[in-house]
Amino acid sequence: MMLEGIYHKCGFNDCYCLNENELKINLHTNKSVKKAVLMCDDPYSKGISGQNWTGNPVQMHLSRSLSLENIFSVIVQPEYKRLQYYFVIYFDNDTSVCLLEDGIHQISFVNRCELAKHYFKFGWMNESDICIPPKWVENTVWYQIFPDRFCRVDDGYKANFVDWNDVGCIDYKSMYGGNIKGIDSKLEYLSSLGITGIYFNPIFKSSTNHKYNTDDYLTVDPAFGSNEDFANLVKRAHSLGIKVMIDAVFNHTSRDFFAFKDVLKNGQSSEYYNWYYINSPEFAKSGNTKDGRYYSFAFVSDMPKLNTNNKAVVDYFTDVCKKWISMFEIDGIRFDVGNEISHSFIKHLNLELKDVKPDIFLLGEIWTDSSSYLAGDEYDSVMNYPFMFSLDTFFKDKSLCTKDFVHQINYCYSLYKDQTNRVIFNQLDSHDVGRIITRAGSYDSFIQQMAILMTMPGSPCIYYGTEFALDGQNDPYNRKPMPWKYLDCSEHQSVFNQIKALIAVRKLDCFKSEQPFDFVNMDTQRLIHYTRGTEQKGSVYINDSDRDVEIYENSDSKIVFSHKYSDSKLKKGGVLVIVN
């Protein structure tokens, strides 16, 4: 009997409200635990004193298997909106222990009336504490656009842009002249692909092609167009059933932002001096900021870091967001460097913006476990880089087996509440990493990972050009101009059709975000098989083994997507998606 690794916290992601009536409880155990029972009841069921309280048994089920632990779960409906509980834990040899808040005890402990018991207690299922992300996000298929590189339509703006088809000398400063009217001209194209949400990289006035060093948060960059152009684009997108999310760069500004310019001019006498983290009277000199003269994003001197603990900063950028909602009628805001912004700032923004627009979607850019920002009163979701990295690792490291894949994906979906997982922002590439076709190393691996992206819970996002398998290593090569000429190329049109078909699969009932998923045949060698759905059942097979595999669909099954599958044989590198 091994007792290490058995734990539970009454709160956070171990005990939380799914809705006004249901409470989900998770128990973490080591691999030697075979069964877990929740003993629960109202804390006052035996009177106010709590003496002789015992609880009623509720069987838990093994919900997630990770590499070094198992997670047992149960959903209960407390009659009086509160719950007292503990766990009985069983091992192979029928021995058992109980877990209370102060640790593990022998079973006899709870029967000793003279001893105080530290039971777990969920105080009250308060409606305002329930994590409720916007419902519309659950089944949105996103498309990320880097505005300078998506599409250019002549709008009269004159600049020295690089030729659209010249990618041979692309560098960090290249400007290709993509603009809002160009994006607007391709909205029907995106709709035909199956896209229902656009995530824009920054669109506001800045000296760079990426716009992450913002000069003016209320003016669309003239190279992209005007505020009116963007407002019209949003209206057109909405008419096609497409939501719009823009990028908020509130961790830092540019040196040309009015507040930092005032600091440069007036030093400590500037009313904006405390908007930043300035540590030296010589802060104005050029060069990277490793000397600590002021804090910046990643030591980049052109991106001085804002103090988001400062009330004036919080109030200013809260007002900026409200103006965005009013001017453009946007549906979501993505927060750049979302884990370096203060919790207090995001809590304030959540409260203020949800009051203005209750279903506004607040997305944080965080690359690691983000649970501290996802209690329900800050971000609604985060960019799911752990998911991306898990797929990346599995498909590159051929020494890993199916069980390794299962454990890692289960880890990703064990990080957050169920309702957060339904809107988790899943992507395989972005402007910050190499493109998926390049990282995957082969077309088969590319399609297999895209199939997983579209059939796992969450809100999937495609980076522009991925529908043509556009390649590219890290910045600047992952930011090539959109190759519109590929539309006339049969090879790339074939890729487009496969991605379009996978997006259509994502919209089937069984693959919608609220549907459960379960892994099957976890002991097979690099053959991944999981199911989705309840009434309608979907089955996904990914064959990354070194051999072909026989798969027989039932007579009432329908193949909704396949790659390298025929005559009941799924070849190496193949994908099969079946719906019953």
VEXTORVO-917477 format. One record per residue (C-alpha): residue number from 1; residue in three letters; z, y, x. Coordinates in steps of 0.001 Angstrom, whole numbers, plus 500000, padded with zeros to 6 digits. Layout:
<rs>
> nr|rest|z|y|x
> NUM|ALA|Z|Y|X
...
</rs>
This chain:
<rs>
> nr|rest|z|y|x
> 1|MET|500000|500000|500000
> 2|MET|498807|503218|501634
> 3|LEU|500252|506455|500250
> 4|GLU|498477|508999|502431
> 5|GLY|495763|511088|500780
> 6|ILE|497209|510975|497251
> 7|TYR|497568|514480|495868
> 8|HIS|497131|516773|492886
> 9|LYS|497675|520484|492179
> 10|CYS|498401|521660|488654
> 11|GLY|495702|524322|488563
> 12|PHE|492600|525393|490478
> 13|ASN|490009|522580|490225
> 14|ASP|492513|519755|489694
> 15|CYS|493759|520840|486271
> 16|TYR|491772|523372|484260
> 17|CYS|490463|524188|480798
> 18|LEU|486939|523094|479996
> 19|ASN|487160|525079|476770
> 20|GLU|489798|526127|474242
> 21|ASN|490703|522526|473385
> 22|GLU|490024|520321|476389
> 23|LEU|491920|520087|479653
> 24|LYS|490397|518252|482613
> 25|ILE|492713|516614|485142
> 26|ASN|491603|515264|488538
> 27|LEU|493653|513094|490889
> 28|HIS|492726|512624|494556
> 29|THR|493535|509263|496119
> 30|ASN|492773|507166|499143
> 31|LYS|490411|504185|498905
> 32|SER|493191|501618|498430
> 33|VAL|494020|502931|494951
> 34|LYS|492431|500809|492230
> 35|LYS|493648|502418|489024
> 36|ALA|495363|505572|487825
> 37|VAL|497119|506346|484545
> 38|LEU|498078|509809|483340
> 39|MET|501478|509927|481640
> 40|CYS|501452|513046|479489
> 41|ASP|502888|514747|476432
> 42|ASP|504066|518141|475282
> 43|PRO|506954|519261|477534
> 44|TYR|509172|519811|474467
> 45|SER|508369|516546|472689
> 46|LYS|511944|515331|473304
> 47|GLY|513577|518695|472767
> 48|ILE|514076|521838|474837
> 49|SER|516306|520146|477406
> 50|GLY|513552|517737|478405
> 51|GLN|515961|514821|478792
> 52|ASN|514511|511370|478132
> 53|TRP|510948|512737|478323
> 54|THR|508587|509892|479248
> 55|GLY|504986|510786|478348
> 56|ASN|502197|508722|476820
> 57|PRO|499719|506704|478921
> 58|VAL|496077|507799|479189
> 59|GLN|493709|505741|481342
> 60|MET|491848|507728|484005
> 61|HIS|488396|506782|485310
> 62|LEU|486894|506884|488774
> 63|SER|484638|509936|488550
> 64|ARG|483642|510626|492149
> 65|SER|483597|508440|495254
> 66|LEU|483691|510420|498518
> 67|SER|483609|509165|502081
> 68|LEU|487388|509080|502540
> 69|GLU|488775|509541|499043
> 70|ASN|488286|508736|495387
> 71|ILE|488725|511140|492518
> 72|PHE|490069|509856|489206
> 73|SER|489557|512063|486149
> 74|VAL|490440|512343|482506
> 75|ILE|489919|514892|479730
> 76|VAL|492776|515389|477272
> 77|GLN|493293|517596|474240
> 78|PRO|496876|518888|474206
> 79|GLU|497917|519300|470583
> 80|TYR|500074|522334|471307
> 81|LYS|497948|523897|474103
> 82|ARG|500393|522900|476881
> 83|LEU|500969|519714|478820
> 84|GLN|503586|518025|480966
> 85|TYR|502484|515030|483015
> 86|TYR|502700|512765|486018
> 87|PHE|500608|509886|487376
> 88|VAL|501134|506150|487741
> 89|ILE|499008|504821|490587
> 90|TYR|498113|501150|491084
> 91|PHE|497038|499277|494216
> 92|ASP|495326|495952|494926
> 93|ASN|498428|493785|494792
> 94|ASP|499571|495212|491450
> 95|THR|502175|497385|493151
> 96|SER|502456|500886|491744
> 97|VAL|504047|504270|492386
> 98|CYS|504252|507509|490478
> 99|LEU|503170|510956|491625
> 100|LEU|505180|513965|490518
> 101|GLU|504920|517559|491686
> 102|ASP|507366|517013|494538
> 103|GLY|505646|513886|495812
> 104|ILE|505435|510104|495433
> 105|HIS|508311|508089|493950
> 106|GLN|509033|504529|492976
> 107|ILE|508323|503707|489331
> 108|SER|512047|503283|488653
> 109|PHE|512609|506935|489539
> 110|VAL|511300|508283|486217
> 111|ASN|513649|506006|484269
> 112|ARG|516802|507333|485891
> 113|CYS|518195|509825|483403
> 114|GLU|520678|511339|485874
> 115|LEU|517922|512573|488225
> 116|ALA|515903|515777|487857
> 117|LYS|512177|515195|487631
> 118|HIS|509581|517607|489016
> 119|TYR|506865|516873|486478
> 120|PHE|503542|518685|486587
> 121|LYS|503301|521266|483816
> 122|PHE|500250|523169|482583
> 123|GLY|501895|526142|480908
> 124|TRP|499355|527256|478328
> 125|MET|495633|527020|477639
> 126|ASN|494992|530762|477542
> 127|GLU|491506|531684|476345
> 128|SER|491179|534528|478846
> 129|ASP|491797|532125|481737
> 130|ILE|488930|529773|480873
> 131|CYS|485975|529845|483258
> 132|ILE|482942|530614|481066
> 133|PRO|479728|531323|482985
> 134|PRO|476756|532665|481004
> 135|LYS|475305|529801|478982
> 136|TRP|471688|530860|479537
> 137|VAL|471935|530175|483272
> 138|GLU|472485|526431|482812
> 139|ASN|468844|525669|482195
> 140|THR|467174|528538|484014
> 141|VAL|464630|527632|486690
> 142|TRP|464704|530436|489266
> 143|TYR|462010|531752|491560
> 144|GLN|463029|533827|494591
> 145|ILE|460750|536714|495538
> 146|PHE|460815|538601|498829
> 147|PRO|459066|541719|497477
> 148|ASP|457181|542796|500619
> 149|ARG|455547|539366|500849
> 150|PHE|454736|538239|497304
> 151|CYS|451748|540211|495998
> 152|ARG|450145|543596|496622
> 153|VAL|448250|545622|494030
> 154|ASP|446961|549067|494964
> 155|ASP|449312|551636|493431
> 156|GLY|448286|554621|495551
> 157|TYR|451045|554266|498134
> 158|LYS|449648|554668|501649
> 159|ALA|451162|553026|504709
> 160|ASN|450113|551069|507767
> 161|PHE|450466|547586|506277
> 162|VAL|449539|544368|508082
> 163|ASP|446516|542532|506702
> 164|TRP|447770|540135|504006
> 165|ASN|446075|537087|505515
> 166|ASP|447109|537831|509099
> 167|VAL|450231|535808|509889
> 168|GLY|449428|535185|513540
> 169|CYS|451474|538102|514835
> 170|ILE|454173|538373|512163
> 171|ASP|457441|539775|513500
> 172|TYR|460730|541193|512230
> 173|LYS|459213|544619|511576
> 174|SER|455967|543542|509884
> 175|MET|455277|545164|506532
> 176|TYR|452618|543615|504306
> 177|GLY|452905|545952|501345
> 178|GLY|453913|543654|498526
> 179|ASN|454957|545761|495551
> 180|ILE|456302|545727|492014
> 181|LYS|452909|546088|490373
> 182|GLY|451749|543096|492389
> 183|ILE|454695|541044|491121
> 184|ASP|454048|542290|487585
> 185|SER|450466|541034|487821
> 186|LYS|451732|537504|488550
> 187|LEU|454304|537164|485749
> 188|GLU|451975|535025|483646
> 189|TYR|451405|532829|486681
> 190|LEU|455172|532307|487069
> 191|SER|455530|531594|483365
> 192|SER|452777|528975|483551
> 193|LEU|454612|527313|486445
> 194|GLY|457687|526982|484219
> 195|ILE|459810|529724|485797
> 196|THR|462435|531296|483533
> 197|GLY|464311|533465|486045
> 198|ILE|463335|535666|489013
> 199|TYR|465731|536436|491845
> 200|PHE|464589|539490|493795
> 201|ASN|465609|540185|497361
> 202|PRO|466638|543874|497667
> 203|ILE|464302|546411|496092
> 204|PHE|466094|549670|496897
> 205|LYS|465207|552363|499427
> 206|SER|465486|551179|503008
> 207|SER|463664|551485|506330
> 208|THR|463138|547725|506822
> 209|ASN|460925|545110|505185
> 210|HIS|463971|543108|504014
> 211|LYS|465896|546122|502597
> 212|TYR|469340|544717|503422
> 213|ASN|470263|548007|505136
> 214|THR|470230|550128|502001
> 215|ASP|469758|553916|502133
> 216|ASP|469873|554596|498393
> 217|TYR|471155|552113|495802
> 218|LEU|469686|553955|492840
> 219|THR|466086|554459|493973
> 220|VAL|463486|551701|494234
> 221|ASP|461832|551841|497646
> 222|PRO|458617|553905|497368
> 223|ALA|456686|551161|499192
> 224|PHE|457514|548883|496247
> 225|GLY|456960|551443|493497
> 226|SER|459216|553472|491242
> 227|ASN|462272|552907|489081
> 228|GLU|459966|553101|486084
> 229|ASP|457720|550410|487569
> 230|PHE|460658|548053|487938
> 231|ALA|462026|548805|484459
> 232|ASN|458592|548001|483012
> 233|LEU|458429|544762|485023
> 234|VAL|461786|543644|483627
> 235|LYS|460615|544348|480075
> 236|ARG|457441|542356|480657
> 237|ALA|459398|539502|482215
> 238|HIS|461729|539418|479226
> 239|SER|458759|539275|476860
> 240|LEU|457694|536095|478679
> 241|GLY|461172|534553|478499
> 242|ILE|461968|535291|482159
> 243|LYS|465378|536632|483215
> 244|VAL|465720|539007|486191
> 245|MET|468400|539087|488910
> 246|ILE|468536|541670|491697
> 247|ASP|470263|541709|495072
> 248|ALA|473398|543820|495629
> 249|VAL|474163|544636|499251
> 250|PHE|477751|545857|498948
> 251|ASN|479181|544361|502121
> 252|HIS|477443|546995|504218
> 253|THR|475080|549957|503999
> 254|SER|472513|551439|506359
> 255|ARG|473383|554234|508773
> 256|ASP|471171|556444|506594
> 257|PHE|473277|555922|503478
> 258|PHE|474744|559278|502451
> 259|ALA|478341|558248|503100
> 260|PHE|477768|556998|506640
> 261|LYS|475573|559997|507457
> 262|ASP|478466|562222|506445
> 263|VAL|480799|560208|508694
> 264|LEU|478363|560589|511590
> 265|LYS|478294|564327|511008
> 266|ASN|481958|565032|510287
> 267|GLY|483885|562167|511904
> 268|GLN|487462|561737|510736
> 269|SER|487242|564847|508573
> 270|SER|484584|563155|506393
> 271|GLU|485790|562221|502937
> 272|TYR|483903|558949|503447
> 273|TYR|485523|558033|506761
> 274|ASN|487704|555373|505123
> 275|TRP|484728|553894|503291
> 276|TYR|484085|552058|506565
> 277|TYR|486048|550268|509284
> 278|ILE|485825|552762|512152
> 279|ASN|488011|551943|515144
> 280|SER|486919|554309|517922
> 281|PRO|486046|558004|518315
> 282|GLU|482871|556819|520076
> 283|PHE|481639|554974|517004
> 284|ALA|478362|556951|516808
> 285|LYS|476780|555462|519917
> 286|SER|473910|552987|519567
> 287|GLY|473817|549258|520328
> 288|ASN|475479|546191|518817
> 289|THR|479049|546531|517610
> 290|LYS|480713|543750|519604
> 291|ASP|482787|546485|521261
> 292|GLY|484550|546911|517898
> 293|ARG|483911|550658|517610
> 294|TYR|483195|549954|513956
> 295|TYR|482795|546748|511985
> 296|SER|479319|545811|510805
> 297|PHE|477438|542863|509422
> 298|ALA|476984|540345|512252
> 299|PHE|477399|543056|514957
> 300|VAL|474226|544785|513673
> 301|SER|474793|548512|514233
> 302|ASP|472335|549459|511451
> 303|MET|474571|547693|508900
> 304|PRO|478063|549297|509007
> 305|LYS|480550|547323|506919
> 306|LEU|481988|548862|503768
> 307|ASN|485707|548762|503048
> 308|THR|485665|547104|499635
> 309|ASN|489459|547461|499442
> 310|ASN|488999|551217|499110
> 311|LYS|489203|552358|495480
> 312|ALA|486541|555032|495984
> 313|VAL|484127|552382|497312
> 314|VAL|484948|550041|494433
> 315|ASP|484442|552791|491856
> 316|TYR|481157|553967|493392
> 317|PHE|479531|550535|493472
> 318|THR|480868|549584|490072
> 319|ASP|479099|552661|488756
> 320|VAL|475939|551617|490642
> 321|CYS|475944|548223|488886
> 322|LYS|476462|549829|485482
> 323|LYS|473510|552120|486123
> 324|TRP|471358|549134|487115
> 325|ILE|472183|547442|483832
> 326|SER|471426|550640|481918
> 327|MET|468245|551619|483818
> 328|PHE|466648|548227|484243
> 329|GLU|468346|545887|481715
> 330|ILE|468772|543256|484421
> 331|ASP|470338|539885|483631
> 332|GLY|472029|539038|486927
> 333|ILE|473274|540388|490232
> 334|ARG|473359|538424|493482
> 335|PHE|475946|539658|495991
> 336|ASP|474882|539525|499623
> 337|VAL|477492|538213|502107
> 338|GLY|479611|537448|499075
> 339|ASN|482586|535980|500963
> 340|GLU|483167|539113|503079
> 341|ILE|483657|541294|500005
> 342|SER|487248|541612|498801
> 343|HIS|488419|539437|495926
> 344|SER|489895|542539|494279
> 345|PHE|486493|544236|494248
> 346|ILE|484726|541272|492636
> 347|LYS|487529|540849|490091
> 348|HIS|487149|544519|489178
> 349|LEU|483363|544237|488947
> 350|ASN|483592|541125|486787
> 351|LEU|485950|542831|484360
> 352|GLU|483919|546031|484162
> 353|LEU|480431|544532|484023
> 354|LYS|481245|541773|481537
> 355|ASP|482555|544519|479264
> 356|VAL|479178|546280|479481
> 357|LYS|477055|543117|479294
> 358|PRO|479054|539955|478487
> 359|ASP|476359|537518|479667
> 360|ILE|475555|539234|482975
> 361|PHE|475281|536581|485712
> 362|LEU|477233|537292|488914
> 363|LEU|476091|535175|491859
> 364|GLY|477761|535167|495272
> 365|GLU|476043|534371|498537
> 366|ILE|478572|532035|500161
> 367|TRP|477467|529176|502395
> 368|THR|480645|527076|502303
> 369|ASP|483312|525920|499825
> 370|SER|483551|528899|497473
> 371|SER|486233|527705|495079
> 372|SER|488512|530683|495790
> 373|TYR|485847|532970|494265
> 374|LEU|485093|530724|491269
> 375|ALA|488232|530725|489148
> 376|GLY|486297|532462|486374
> 377|ASP|487292|536069|487006
> 378|GLU|484979|536742|489977
> 379|TYR|481564|535148|490574
> 380|ASP|479992|532926|487936
> 381|SER|478279|530837|490614
> 382|VAL|477318|530737|494274
> 383|MET|474260|529726|496265
> 384|ASN|474816|526020|496826
> 385|TYR|474148|525689|500548
> 386|PRO|476356|522559|500832
> 387|PHE|473854|520859|498500
> 388|MET|470926|521981|500662
> 389|PHE|472621|520866|503865
> 390|SER|473559|517489|502384
> 391|LEU|469944|516711|501537
> 392|ASP|468780|518070|504873
> 393|THR|471176|515836|506792
> 394|PHE|470418|512675|504843
> 395|PHE|466647|512914|505106
> 396|LYS|466757|513754|508819
> 397|ASP|469393|511246|509911
> 398|LYS|467921|507803|509252
> 399|SER|471142|506101|510364
> 400|LEU|472733|507193|507078
> 401|CYS|472661|504854|504094
> 402|THR|472602|505337|500339
> 403|LYS|476377|505345|500150
> 404|ASP|476516|508248|502607
> 405|PHE|474185|510208|500353
> 406|VAL|476278|509397|497288
> 407|HIS|479501|510435|498999
> 408|GLN|478048|513740|500154
> 409|ILE|476511|514687|496803
> 410|ASN|479744|513714|495064
> 411|TYR|481564|515987|497490
> 412|CYS|479287|518880|496519
> 413|TYR|480005|518354|492832
> 414|SER|483744|517881|493399
> 415|LEU|484182|521376|494812
> 416|TYR|484051|523253|491503
> 417|LYS|484847|523077|487829
> 418|ASP|482421|521230|485551
> 419|GLN|481282|524444|483885
> 420|THR|480566|526010|487282
> 421|ASN|478537|522972|488363
> 422|ARG|476309|523504|485345
> 423|VAL|475260|526925|486692
> 424|ILE|475540|526238|490427
> 425|PHE|472584|527879|492180
> 426|ASN|470755|525009|493902
> 427|GLN|468014|525763|496396
> 428|LEU|466290|523972|499274
> 429|ASP|465090|527028|501168
> 430|SER|465384|530806|501159
> 431|HIS|464684|533859|503294
> 432|ASP|467661|532843|505486
> 433|VAL|466608|529304|506479
> 434|GLY|463442|527507|507520
> 435|ARG|461173|526485|504668
> 436|ILE|461770|523079|503140
> 437|ILE|458384|521579|504041
> 438|THR|459010|522512|507688
> 439|ARG|462564|521219|507749
> 440|ALA|461668|518060|505806
> 441|GLY|459101|517070|508397
> 442|SER|456783|515280|505970
> 443|TYR|455243|515789|502564
> 444|ASP|456969|512680|501189
> 445|SER|460377|514013|502186
> 446|PHE|459468|517419|500730
> 447|ILE|458580|515915|497332
> 448|GLN|461634|513645|497340
> 449|GLN|463965|516582|497934
> 450|MET|462199|518705|495328
> 451|ALA|462629|515853|492844
> 452|ILE|466363|515753|493547
> 453|LEU|466574|519541|493205
> 454|MET|465001|519379|489752
> 455|THR|466958|516394|488440
> 456|MET|470514|517176|489578
> 457|PRO|472936|519386|487606
> 458|GLY|472772|523085|488335
> 459|SER|470341|525955|488066
> 460|PRO|467493|525236|490525
> 461|CYS|465667|527902|492507
> 462|ILE|462260|527763|494192
> 463|TYR|461522|530116|497086
> 464|TYR|458139|531815|496651
> 465|GLY|455329|529730|498118
> 466|THR|457245|526457|497912
> 467|GLU|454995|525471|495025
> 468|PHE|452218|525332|497639
> 469|ALA|454446|523773|500328
> 470|LEU|454222|527007|502349
> 471|ASP|455597|526295|505819
> 472|GLY|457597|528355|508300
> 473|GLN|460547|528159|510644
> 474|ASN|463403|530670|510475
> 475|ASP|462955|534426|510097
> 476|PRO|460371|535908|510410
> 477|TYR|458172|532834|509870
> 478|ASN|459913|531818|506622
> 479|ARG|458826|535171|505179
> 480|LYS|455063|534829|505384
> 481|PRO|452935|536543|502730
> 482|MET|452305|534463|499621
> 483|PRO|449068|532497|500246
> 484|TRP|447261|533236|496988
> 485|LYS|444073|531758|498474
> 486|TYR|445749|528354|498117
> 487|LEU|445091|528536|494370
> 488|ASP|441455|527790|495145
> 489|CYS|442230|524915|497507
> 490|SER|442313|521426|495977
> 491|GLU|444902|520176|498474
> 492|HIS|447358|522952|497675
> 493|GLN|446533|522841|493979
> 494|SER|447699|519211|494044
> 495|VAL|451055|520332|495453
> 496|PHE|451270|523032|492782
> 497|ASN|450659|520473|490042
> 498|GLN|453418|518192|491365
> 499|ILE|455949|521039|491516
> 500|LYS|454931|522156|488031
> 501|ALA|455416|518595|486786
> 502|LEU|458888|518425|488341
> 503|ILE|459857|521702|486665
> 504|ALA|458722|520190|483356
> 505|VAL|460957|517161|484053
> 506|ARG|463892|519518|484604
> 507|LYS|463469|520800|481055
> 508|LEU|463768|517384|479400
> 509|ASP|466995|516895|477448
> 510|CYS|468417|514239|479768
> 511|PHE|468010|516446|482840
> 512|LYS|469545|519576|481395
> 513|SER|472477|520862|483334
> 514|GLU|475232|519788|480949
> 515|GLN|474202|516124|481109
> 516|PRO|476305|513773|483284
> 517|PHE|474947|511948|486313
> 518|ASP|475886|508556|487714
> 519|PHE|474770|506773|490847
> 520|VAL|473547|503162|490655
> 521|ASN|473280|500491|493377
> 522|MET|475166|502419|496032
> 523|ASP|474974|499573|498563
> 524|THR|471192|499630|498928
> 525|GLN|469639|500851|502163
> 526|ARG|468285|504387|501594
> 527|LEU|467111|503717|498052
> 528|ILE|468685|506364|495855
> 529|HIS|469034|505640|492160
> 530|TYR|470909|507788|489656
> 531|THR|470864|508301|485924
> 532|ARG|471237|511390|483767
> 533|GLY|471936|511990|480117
> 534|THR|473674|510323|477198
> 535|GLU|471428|509960|474131
> 536|GLN|468216|510332|476109
> 537|LYS|468527|508538|479453
> 538|GLY|466716|509552|482604
> 539|SER|466518|507449|485768
> 540|VAL|465568|508791|489186
> 541|TYR|464505|506586|492105
> 542|ILE|464016|507972|495616
> 543|ASN|462764|505452|498169
> 544|ASP|463506|506677|501684
> 545|SER|463896|503158|503031
> 546|ASP|461549|501473|505503
> 547|ARG|459996|499177|502877
> 548|ASP|458377|499212|499464
> 549|VAL|460657|498439|496510
> 550|GLU|459983|496641|493228
> 551|ILE|461052|498674|490189
> 552|TYR|460367|497405|486698
> 553|GLU|460554|499899|483851
> 554|ASN|461415|498751|480334
> 555|SER|458757|498581|477641
> 556|ASP|460277|501620|475923
> 557|SER|460397|503619|479165
> 558|LYS|458165|506556|479907
> 559|ILE|457212|507609|483418
> 560|VAL|457536|511398|483518
> 561|PHE|456941|511817|487257
> 562|SER|455827|509579|490058
> 563|HIS|454797|509867|493678
> 564|LYS|453524|506781|495519
> 565|TYR|454323|504411|492647
> 566|SER|451974|501839|491109
> 567|ASP|452083|498295|489762
> 568|SER|455913|498295|489636
> 569|LYS|456068|499093|493341
> 570|LEU|457692|502259|494687
> 571|LYS|456300|502724|498160
> 572|LYS|458110|504174|501157
> 573|GLY|458453|507910|500604
> 574|GLY|458015|507513|496855
> 575|VAL|459628|509040|493801
> 576|LEU|459880|507641|490289
> 577|VAL|461411|509387|487277
> 578|ILE|461700|507426|484031
> 579|VAL|462992|508464|480622
> 580|ASN|464201|506032|477963
</rs>
